Amino acid sequence: MNTLEENLDRVIRNIEKARLSVSGHHIVKLVAVGKYTDIENIKTLYELGQRAFGENQVQQLEIRVKELSELPIEWHMIGTLQKNKINKLIKLNPFLIHSIDSLELALALNKKLQSSNVKLSGLLQINSSQEATKSGVETERAIDIYQAIQAQCKNLNLQGVMSIGANSDDRSEVQRNFKTTYTVFEKLKKNGANICSMGMSGDYELAIQCGSNLVRVGSKIFR
């Protein structure tokens, strides 16, 4: 059985190899997704030097933040955000919300942020694979929606975009989706976008080769 340290080292080596295939200047952040693991494993990973961790559910994030409050962890909310969980999420003050999947959600989030007099950073989720099972805005509308959120949601600091690769064994299709998202990201740089969050355990190396600078890896570390 592989140890956490071996798994983390392997993932970091793979990230490094993919990163260098793009450019020596291309920096990639790893967010370790603790969805299927326990608190002790997150502590171990922290001791090994990992600082950014992600959770898919607000309830799970709340438990982790409370139980690991003594560690200055950079928490990411990466799963779908339901409107009835917004108040709870604001109190947890995550470093970044990856899953702002509509203007409607952004407006609801901003309203609560204003009433709490706080600001949060987030990413616009793009459904570049056009799959009905995935959240996110349509690629064609992504730039307009991004700009609308910036104009209307002053307490929400958009940092870039996020997408999930196609649920397909066809590598070229997944690659096409990633490149589509990256093209949108490139166009949004003039609007201050600096994060392109693409790639999970099954496709993070391909995502980096397509321009991703933030990957969300869970099972390849915690298996």
DOZAKOL-449014 format. One record per residue: residue number from 1; residue in one letter; x, y, z of N, C-alpha, C in turn. Coordinates in Angstrom, 2 decimals, padded with zeros to 5 digits. Layout:
N
> pos|code|n_X|n_Y|n_Z|ca_X|ca_Y|ca_Z|c_X|c_Y|c_Z
> NUM|A|X|Y|Z|X|Y|Z|X|Y|Z
...
***
This chain:
223
> pos|code|n_X|n_Y|n_Z|ca_X|ca_Y|ca_Z|c_X|c_Y|c_Z
> 1|M|000.85|-001.20|000.00|000.00|000.00|000.00|000.89|001.26|000.00
> 2|N|000.56|002.19|-000.88|001.34|003.42|-000.98|001.08|004.31|000.23
> 3|T|002.10|004.99|000.67|001.92|005.94|001.77|001.49|007.28|001.20
> 4|L|000.94|008.11|002.08|000.53|009.45|001.67|001.71|010.22|001.09
> 5|E|002.86|010.07|001.72|004.05|010.80|001.26|004.44|010.38|-000.15
> 6|E|004.39|009.07|-000.41|004.72|008.57|-001.75|003.71|009.08|-002.78
> 7|N|002.43|009.06|-002.40|001.39|009.54|-003.32|001.55|011.02|-003.63
> 8|L|001.80|011.81|-002.57|001.98|013.25|-002.76|003.20|013.53|-003.64
> 9|D|004.29|012.83|-003.36|005.52|013.01|-004.16|005.27|012.68|-005.62
> 10|R|004.52|011.60|-005.87|004.25|011.19|-007.24|003.42|012.25|-007.97
> 11|V|002.40|012.75|-007.30|001.54|013.78|-007.91|002.36|015.04|-008.19
> 12|I|003.19|015.44|-007.24|004.01|016.65|-007.43|005.00|016.47|-008.58
> 13|R|005.57|015.29|-008.69|006.49|015.01|-009.81|005.75|015.10|-011.15
> 14|N|004.54|014.54|-011.19|003.74|014.58|-012.41|003.35|016.02|-012.78
> 15|I|003.01|016.81|-011.75|002.67|018.21|-011.98|003.89|018.95|-012.54
> 16|E|005.05|018.66|-011.95|006.28|019.33|-012.37|006.61|019.00|-013.82
> 17|K|006.46|017.74|-014.18|006.76|017.30|-015.55|005.80|017.98|-016.55
> 18|A|004.51|018.00|-016.20|003.51|018.63|-017.08|003.74|020.13|-017.18
> 19|R|004.07|020.74|-016.04|004.31|022.19|-015.99|005.49|022.58|-016.89
> 20|L|006.56|021.82|-016.79|007.76|022.14|-017.58|007.54|021.91|-019.06
> 21|S|006.58|021.03|-019.40|006.28|020.81|-020.83|005.59|022.04|-021.42
> 22|V|005.02|022.88|-020.55|004.39|024.13|-021.00|005.44|025.24|-021.01
> 23|S|006.05|025.45|-019.84|007.06|026.50|-019.70|007.67|026.42|-018.30
> 24|G|008.93|026.77|-018.21|009.58|026.82|-016.90|008.99|027.90|-016.02
> 25|H|008.28|028.84|-016.64|007.67|029.95|-015.90|006.23|029.64|-015.48
> 26|H|005.70|028.50|-015.93|004.30|028.16|-015.65|004.19|027.57|-014.24
> 27|I|003.55|028.30|-013.35|003.40|027.88|-011.95|002.04|027.23|-011.76
> 28|V|002.01|026.09|-011.07|000.76|025.35|-010.85|000.55|025.10|-009.36
> 29|K|-000.63|025.46|-008.87|-000.97|025.20|-007.46|-001.72|023.87|-007.36
> 30|L|-001.39|023.09|-006.34|-002.09|021.84|-006.05|-003.04|022.04|-004.87
> 31|V|-004.33|021.76|-005.11|-005.31|021.72|-004.03|-005.62|020.25|-003.76
> 32|A|-005.31|019.79|-002.55|-005.57|018.40|-002.18|-007.02|018.28|-001.70
> 33|V|-007.79|017.41|-002.35|-009.22|017.28|-002.05|-009.43|016.14|-001.06
> 34|G|-009.88|016.49|000.15|-009.98|015.51|001.23|-011.32|014.82|001.36
> 35|K|-012.10|014.82|000.31|-013.46|014.29|000.33|-013.57|012.89|000.95
> 36|Y|-012.66|011.99|000.60|-012.78|010.60|001.04|-011.78|010.21|002.12
> 37|T|-011.22|011.20|002.80|-010.20|010.87|003.78|-010.55|011.41|005.16
> 38|D|-009.72|011.11|006.14|-010.01|011.58|007.50|-009.07|012.71|007.91
> 39|I|-009.37|013.27|009.05|-008.63|014.43|009.57|-007.14|014.14|009.71
> 40|E|-006.81|012.95|010.21|-005.40|012.61|010.45|-004.58|012.65|009.16
> 41|N|-005.19|012.20|008.06|-004.47|012.22|006.79|-004.23|013.65|006.30
> 42|I|-005.19|014.53|006.57|-005.00|015.94|006.19|-003.87|016.54|007.03
> 43|K|-003.84|016.21|008.32|-002.76|016.68|009.19|-001.40|016.19|008.68
> 44|T|-001.36|014.92|008.30|-000.10|014.34|007.80|000.36|015.08|006.55
> 45|L|-000.58|015.33|005.65|-000.24|016.02|004.41|000.25|017.44|004.70
> 46|Y|-000.36|018.08|005.67|000.07|019.42|006.07|001.52|019.38|006.57
> 47|E|001.81|018.37|007.38|003.18|018.21|007.91|004.19|017.95|006.78
> 48|L|003.70|017.38|005.68|004.56|017.11|004.53|004.73|018.35|003.64
> 49|G|004.02|019.44|004.00|004.20|020.68|003.26|003.03|021.13|002.41
> 50|Q|001.98|020.30|002.30|000.81|020.70|001.52|-000.01|021.73|002.31
> 51|R|-000.40|022.82|001.67|-001.08|023.90|002.39|-002.51|024.16|001.93
> 52|A|-002.82|023.87|000.66|-004.16|024.15|000.13|-004.98|022.86|000.08
> 53|F|-006.17|022.92|000.67|-007.06|021.76|000.71|-008.46|022.17|000.27
> 54|G|-009.15|021.26|-000.41|-010.48|021.55|-000.91|-011.52|020.57|-000.41
> 55|E|-012.75|021.06|-000.29|-013.88|020.21|000.09|-015.04|020.47|-000.88
> 56|N|-015.83|019.40|-001.11|-016.95|019.49|-002.04|-018.24|019.99|-001.40
> 57|Q|-018.37|019.82|-000.09|-019.61|020.18|000.59|-019.35|021.15|001.73
> 58|V|-020.27|022.10|001.90|-020.12|023.11|002.95|-020.09|022.44|004.33
> 59|Q|-020.95|021.44|004.55|-021.00|020.76|005.85|-019.66|020.11|006.18
> 60|Q|-019.08|019.45|005.18|-017.78|018.80|005.38|-016.68|019.84|005.62
> 61|L|-016.75|020.93|004.88|-015.78|022.01|005.06|-015.87|022.58|006.47
> 62|E|-017.08|022.73|006.96|-017.30|023.27|008.31|-016.64|022.37|009.37
> 63|I|-016.81|021.06|009.22|-016.21|020.10|010.16|-014.69|020.19|010.11
> 64|R|-014.15|020.23|008.91|-012.69|020.26|008.75|-012.09|021.56|009.30
> 65|V|-012.72|022.67|009.00|-012.21|023.96|009.47|-012.18|023.99|011.00
> 66|K|-013.23|023.45|011.61|-013.31|023.45|013.08|-012.27|022.51|013.69
> 67|E|-012.15|021.30|013.15|-011.25|020.30|013.74|-009.77|020.61|013.47
> 68|L|-009.51|021.41|012.43|-008.12|021.74|012.09|-007.84|023.22|012.25
> 69|S|-008.56|023.85|013.16|-008.47|025.30|013.33|-007.08|025.76|013.78
> 70|E|-006.31|024.84|014.37|-004.96|025.23|014.84|-003.96|025.35|013.69
> 71|L|-004.33|024.83|012.50|-003.44|024.89|011.35|-003.89|025.99|010.38
> 72|P|-002.94|026.82|009.90|-003.30|027.89|008.96|-003.49|027.36|007.54
> 73|I|-004.49|026.50|007.36|-004.73|025.86|006.07|-005.45|026.83|005.12
> 74|E|-005.10|026.75|003.85|-005.79|027.52|002.81|-006.94|026.65|002.28
> 75|W|-008.17|026.98|002.71|-009.33|026.15|002.36|-010.00|026.62|001.06
> 76|H|-010.34|025.64|000.23|-011.04|025.92|-001.03|-012.39|025.19|-001.03
> 77|M|-013.44|025.89|-001.42|-014.75|025.27|-001.61|-014.88|024.94|-003.10
> 78|I|-014.86|023.65|-003.43|-014.80|023.27|-004.84|-016.09|022.66|-005.38
> 79|G|-017.03|022.33|-004.49|-018.26|021.69|-004.95|-019.38|022.68|-005.22
> 80|T|-020.48|022.16|-005.73|-021.65|023.00|-006.02|-022.14|023.67|-004.74
> 81|L|-022.40|024.97|-004.83|-022.86|025.74|-003.68|-024.36|025.97|-003.77
> 82|Q|-025.09|025.44|-002.77|-026.54|025.67|-002.71|-026.81|027.00|-001.99
> 83|K|-027.82|027.70|-002.44|-028.10|029.03|-001.88|-028.37|028.98|-000.38
> 84|N|-028.98|027.89|000.10|-029.29|027.83|001.54|-028.06|027.56|002.39
> 85|K|-026.90|027.37|001.73|-025.65|027.15|002.47|-024.72|028.38|002.42
> 86|I|-025.18|029.44|001.78|-024.33|030.62|001.58|-023.90|031.23|002.91
> 87|N|-024.84|031.43|003.84|-024.50|032.06|005.12|-023.43|031.26|005.87
> 88|K|-023.60|029.94|005.86|-022.64|029.07|006.55|-021.26|029.17|005.90
> 89|L|-021.25|029.21|004.56|-019.96|029.29|003.85|-019.25|030.61|004.15
> 90|I|-020.01|031.69|004.18|-019.40|033.01|004.46|-018.71|033.00|005.82
> 91|K|-019.33|032.37|006.80|-018.73|032.31|008.15|-017.42|031.52|008.14
> 92|L|-017.31|030.55|007.23|-016.09|029.73|007.15|-014.95|030.46|006.44
> 93|N|-015.31|031.50|005.68|-014.33|032.36|005.02|-013.27|031.58|004.23
> 94|P|-013.69|030.80|003.22|-012.70|030.05|002.44|-011.79|030.98|001.63
> 95|F|-010.63|030.49|001.30|-009.68|031.26|000.49|-010.25|031.52|-000.90
> 96|L|-010.96|030.50|-001.45|-011.48|030.60|-002.82|-012.69|029.69|-003.00
> 97|I|-013.72|030.21|-003.67|-014.88|029.40|-004.06|-014.73|029.10|-005.55
> 98|H|-014.64|027.82|-005.91|-014.39|027.45|-007.30|-015.66|027.35|-008.14
> 99|S|-016.82|027.31|-007.50|-018.02|026.84|-008.19|-019.14|027.87|-008.30
> 100|I|-018.79|029.10|-008.68|-019.84|030.09|-008.95|-020.35|029.80|-010.36
> 101|D|-021.50|029.12|-010.43|-021.93|028.53|-011.70|-023.04|029.29|-012.41
> 102|S|-023.38|030.51|-011.91|-024.40|031.31|-012.59|-024.35|032.74|-012.06
> 103|L|-024.90|033.67|-012.83|-025.03|035.05|-012.37|-025.99|035.10|-011.19
> 104|E|-027.02|034.28|-011.24|-028.02|034.22|-010.16|-027.37|033.86|-008.83
> 105|L|-026.50|032.85|-008.83|-025.81|032.45|-007.60|-024.87|033.56|-007.14
> 106|A|-024.17|034.18|-008.07|-023.25|035.26|-007.72|-023.99|036.42|-007.05
> 107|L|-025.17|036.76|-007.58|-025.96|037.86|-007.01|-026.44|037.50|-005.60
> 108|A|-026.88|036.26|-005.42|-027.34|035.81|-004.09|-026.19|035.81|-003.10
> 109|L|-025.05|035.37|-003.53|-023.85|035.35|-002.69|-023.42|036.77|-002.34
> 110|N|-023.41|037.63|-003.33|-023.00|039.02|-003.10|-023.92|039.74|-002.12
> 111|K|-025.21|039.47|-002.23|-026.19|040.09|-001.32|-025.88|039.74|000.13
> 112|K|-025.59|038.46|000.37|-025.25|038.01|001.73|-023.91|038.57|002.19
> 113|L|-022.96|038.66|001.26|-021.65|039.21|001.59|-021.77|040.68|001.99
> 114|Q|-022.61|041.41|001.27|-022.81|042.84|001.58|-023.40|043.01|002.96
> 115|S|-024.41|042.19|003.27|-025.07|042.32|004.58|-024.14|041.92|005.72
> 116|S|-023.14|041.07|005.42|-022.15|040.69|006.43|-020.92|041.60|006.40
> 117|N|-020.89|042.48|005.41|-019.77|043.42|005.21|-018.43|042.69|005.07
> 118|V|-018.44|041.62|004.27|-017.19|040.89|003.99|-017.08|040.66|002.48
> 119|K|-015.88|040.27|002.06|-015.64|039.96|000.66|-015.06|038.56|000.54
> 120|L|-015.34|037.91|-000.58|-014.80|036.58|-000.85|-014.30|036.53|-002.29
> 121|S|-013.32|035.68|-002.52|-012.79|035.46|-003.87|-013.41|034.20|-004.47
> 122|G|-013.62|034.24|-005.78|-014.25|033.09|-006.42|-013.85|032.93|-007.88
> 123|L|-014.28|031.80|-008.44|-014.05|031.48|-009.85|-015.39|031.24|-010.52
> 124|L|-015.50|031.65|-011.77|-016.70|031.35|-012.56|-016.56|029.95|-013.15
> 125|Q|-017.53|029.09|-012.86|-017.49|027.72|-013.40|-018.08|027.69|-014.81
> 126|I|-017.31|027.11|-015.73|-017.73|027.02|-017.13|-017.99|025.55|-017.48
> 127|N|-019.13|025.31|-018.09|-019.47|023.94|-018.51|-019.02|023.77|-019.96
> 128|S|-017.71|023.66|-020.15|-017.16|023.60|-021.52|-017.44|022.27|-022.21
> 129|S|-017.79|021.24|-021.43|-018.11|019.94|-022.04|-019.57|019.85|-022.45
> 130|Q|-020.36|020.86|-022.05|-021.79|020.92|-022.40|-022.56|019.69|-021.95
> 131|E|-022.16|019.15|-020.79|-022.84|017.97|-020.26|-023.95|018.40|-019.30
> 132|A|-025.11|017.81|-019.45|-026.26|018.19|-018.63|-026.04|017.90|-017.14
> 133|T|-025.18|016.95|-016.85|-024.93|016.57|-015.45|-023.97|017.54|-014.75
> 134|K|-023.37|018.45|-015.51|-022.40|019.38|-014.92|-022.99|020.77|-014.76
> 135|S|-022.56|021.44|-013.69|-022.95|022.82|-013.47|-022.02|023.72|-014.28
> 136|G|-022.39|025.00|-014.35|-021.53|025.96|-015.02|-022.24|026.71|-016.13
> 137|V|-021.68|027.84|-016.50|-022.26|028.66|-017.56|-021.81|028.14|-018.92
> 138|E|-022.58|028.45|-019.94|-022.21|028.06|-021.30|-020.96|028.84|-021.72
> 139|T|-020.11|028.17|-022.47|-018.86|028.79|-022.91|-019.12|030.11|-023.63
> 140|E|-020.14|030.13|-024.49|-020.42|031.32|-025.30|-020.84|032.52|-024.45
> 141|R|-021.37|032.25|-023.27|-021.87|033.33|-022.41|-020.90|033.66|-021.27
> 142|A|-019.82|032.91|-021.16|-018.94|033.01|-020.00|-018.34|034.41|-019.82
> 143|I|-017.87|035.01|-020.90|-017.23|036.32|-020.78|-018.24|037.38|-020.35
> 144|D|-019.42|037.36|-020.97|-020.47|038.33|-020.60|-020.88|038.17|-019.13
> 145|I|-021.05|036.92|-018.70|-021.46|036.67|-017.31|-020.36|037.07|-016.34
> 146|Y|-019.12|036.78|-016.69|-017.98|037.16|-015.86|-017.97|038.68|-015.65
> 147|Q|-018.13|039.40|-016.74|-018.12|040.86|-016.67|-019.34|041.40|-015.91
> 148|A|-020.47|040.73|-016.06|-021.67|041.14|-015.34|-021.50|040.95|-013.83
> 149|I|-020.87|039.84|-013.45|-020.62|039.59|-012.02|-019.67|040.66|-011.48
> 150|Q|-018.64|040.98|-012.24|-017.70|042.02|-011.80|-018.39|043.36|-011.62
> 151|A|-019.32|043.66|-012.50|-020.01|044.95|-012.46|-021.04|045.02|-011.33
> 152|Q|-021.71|043.90|-011.08|-022.86|043.91|-010.16|-022.56|043.36|-008.76
> 153|C|-021.44|042.64|-008.61|-021.16|041.96|-007.34|-019.84|042.47|-006.74
> 154|K|-019.90|043.62|-006.10|-018.68|044.29|-005.63|-018.02|043.58|-004.45
> 155|N|-018.76|042.72|-003.75|-018.17|042.00|-002.62|-017.64|040.63|-003.01
> 156|L|-017.78|040.32|-004.29|-017.30|039.04|-004.83|-016.13|039.35|-005.76
> 157|N|-014.96|038.88|-005.39|-013.75|039.17|-006.16|-013.43|038.01|-007.09
> 158|L|-013.85|038.13|-008.36|-013.58|037.06|-009.32|-012.10|037.01|-009.65
> 159|Q|-011.53|035.79|-009.55|-010.10|035.59|-009.78|-009.80|034.83|-011.07
> 160|G|-010.87|034.28|-011.70|-010.64|033.49|-012.90|-011.76|032.50|-013.14
> 161|V|-011.41|031.36|-013.74|-012.43|030.39|-014.15|-012.08|028.98|-013.69
> 162|M|-013.10|028.14|-013.68|-012.95|026.73|-013.33|-013.79|025.89|-014.28
> 163|S|-013.29|024.72|-014.63|-014.14|023.76|-015.35|-013.72|022.34|-015.03
> 164|I|-014.62|021.42|-015.30|-014.39|019.99|-015.07|-014.32|019.32|-016.44
> 165|G|-013.32|018.48|-016.63|-013.16|017.81|-017.92|-014.34|016.90|-018.25
> 166|A|-014.53|016.65|-019.52|-015.63|015.78|-019.96|-015.52|014.41|-019.32
> 167|N|-016.67|013.82|-019.02|-016.72|012.47|-018.48|-016.59|011.49|-019.64
> 168|S|-015.37|011.35|-020.14|-015.15|010.58|-021.36|-013.78|009.91|-021.32
> 169|D|-013.69|008.74|-021.95|-012.40|008.06|-022.08|-011.62|008.58|-023.29
> 170|D|-012.28|009.43|-024.07|-011.64|010.01|-025.25|-010.79|011.21|-024.82
> 171|R|-009.48|010.97|-024.76|-008.56|011.99|-024.28|-008.64|013.28|-025.12
> 172|S|-008.85|013.13|-026.43|-008.90|014.30|-027.30|-010.12|015.17|-027.00
> 173|E|-011.21|014.53|-026.56|-012.41|015.29|-026.20|-012.17|016.09|-024.92
> 174|V|-011.56|015.44|-023.93|-011.24|016.12|-022.67|-010.29|017.29|-022.95
> 175|Q|-009.30|017.04|-023.78|-008.33|018.07|-024.15|-009.02|019.26|-024.82
> 176|R|-009.97|018.96|-025.69|-010.72|020.01|-026.40|-011.48|020.89|-025.40
> 177|N|-012.10|020.26|-024.41|-012.84|021.01|-023.38|-011.91|021.93|-022.59
> 178|F|-010.77|021.39|-022.19|-009.80|022.18|-021.43|-009.30|023.37|-022.25
> 179|K|-009.01|023.12|-023.51|-008.52|024.21|-024.37|-009.59|025.29|-024.56
> 180|T|-010.85|024.86|-024.62|-011.95|025.81|-024.75|-012.01|026.72|-023.52
> 181|T|-011.92|026.10|-022.34|-011.94|026.89|-021.11|-010.73|027.82|-021.04
> 182|Y|-009.57|027.31|-021.45|-008.36|028.13|-021.38|-008.45|029.34|-022.32
> 183|T|-009.09|029.15|-023.46|-009.28|030.27|-024.40|-010.11|031.38|-023.76
> 184|V|-011.16|030.98|-023.03|-011.98|031.96|-022.31|-011.14|032.67|-021.25
> 185|F|-010.35|031.89|-020.50|-009.48|032.45|-019.47|-008.52|033.49|-020.05
> 186|E|-007.92|033.16|-021.19|-006.99|034.08|-021.84|-007.67|035.42|-022.16
> 187|K|-008.91|035.34|-022.63|-009.65|036.56|-022.99|-010.02|037.37|-021.75
> 188|L|-010.15|036.68|-020.61|-010.56|037.36|-019.37|-009.38|037.91|-018.58
> 189|K|-008.17|037.67|-019.06|-007.00|038.22|-018.36|-007.07|039.74|-018.28
> 190|K|-007.62|040.36|-019.31|-007.75|041.82|-019.31|-008.73|042.29|-018.24
> 191|N|-009.56|041.37|-017.75|-010.49|041.66|-016.65|-009.93|041.23|-015.30
> 192|G|-008.65|040.90|-015.27|-007.98|040.56|-014.02|-007.94|039.08|-013.68
> 193|A|-008.42|038.23|-014.58|-008.41|036.79|-014.31|-006.97|036.28|-014.23
> 194|N|-006.65|035.55|-013.16|-005.30|034.99|-013.04|-005.30|033.51|-012.66
> 195|I|-006.49|032.93|-012.40|-006.56|031.50|-012.04|-007.39|030.74|-013.08
> 196|C|-006.81|029.66|-013.60|-007.53|028.75|-014.49|-007.51|027.39|-013.82
> 197|S|-008.59|027.05|-013.12|-008.67|025.83|-012.33|-009.27|024.70|-013.17
> 198|M|-008.40|023.80|-013.64|-008.86|022.65|-014.43|-008.01|021.44|-014.04
> 199|G|-008.64|020.29|-014.03|-007.90|019.06|-013.80|-008.12|018.45|-012.43
> 200|M|-008.47|017.16|-012.44|-008.66|016.40|-011.20|-007.79|015.13|-011.30
> 201|S|-008.03|014.19|-010.41|-007.13|013.03|-010.32|-006.93|012.31|-011.65
> 202|G|-007.96|012.22|-012.47|-007.85|011.45|-013.71|-007.27|012.20|-014.88
> 203|D|-007.19|013.53|-014.79|-006.78|014.29|-015.98|-005.95|015.54|-015.68
> 204|Y|-005.37|015.61|-014.46|-004.69|016.86|-014.09|-003.45|017.16|-014.93
> 205|E|-002.75|016.11|-015.37|-001.56|016.36|-016.20|-001.95|016.94|-017.56
> 206|L|-003.00|016.40|-018.15|-003.51|016.92|-019.42|-004.00|018.35|-019.25
> 207|A|-004.68|018.62|-018.14|-005.19|019.97|-017.88|-004.05|020.98|-017.81
> 208|I|-002.97|020.61|-017.13|-001.81|021.51|-017.03|-001.22|021.78|-018.41
> 209|Q|-001.14|020.74|-019.23|-000.61|020.90|-020.59|-001.50|021.82|-021.42
> 210|C|-002.77|021.93|-021.03|-003.71|022.83|-021.73|-003.76|024.22|-021.10
> 211|G|-002.94|024.46|-020.06|-002.86|025.80|-019.49|-003.33|025.97|-018.07
> 212|S|-003.87|024.92|-017.46|-004.34|025.03|-016.08|-003.20|025.45|-015.14
> 213|N|-003.53|026.33|-014.19|-002.53|026.69|-013.18|-003.01|026.36|-011.76
> 214|L|-004.09|025.58|-011.68|-004.56|025.08|-010.38|-005.26|023.75|-010.62
> 215|V|-004.81|022.70|-009.94|-005.43|021.37|-010.09|-005.98|020.89|-008.75
> 216|R|-007.06|020.12|-008.83|-007.76|019.63|-007.64|-007.63|018.11|-007.61
> 217|V|-006.75|017.60|-006.77|-006.45|016.15|-006.78|-006.81|015.52|-005.44
> 218|G|-007.62|014.47|-005.49|-008.04|013.78|-004.27|-007.59|012.34|-004.21
> 219|S|-008.25|011.49|-005.00|-008.02|010.04|-004.90|-006.59|009.63|-005.23
> 220|K|-005.89|010.34|-006.08|-004.51|009.99|-006.41|-003.56|010.25|-005.24
> 221|I|-004.02|011.05|-004.28|-003.22|011.31|-003.07|-003.69|010.43|-001.92
> 222|F|-005.00|010.37|-001.71|-005.55|009.75|-000.51|-005.98|008.30|-000.69
> 223|R|-005.73|007.70|-001.85|-006.19|006.32|-002.09|-005.48|005.34|-001.16
***
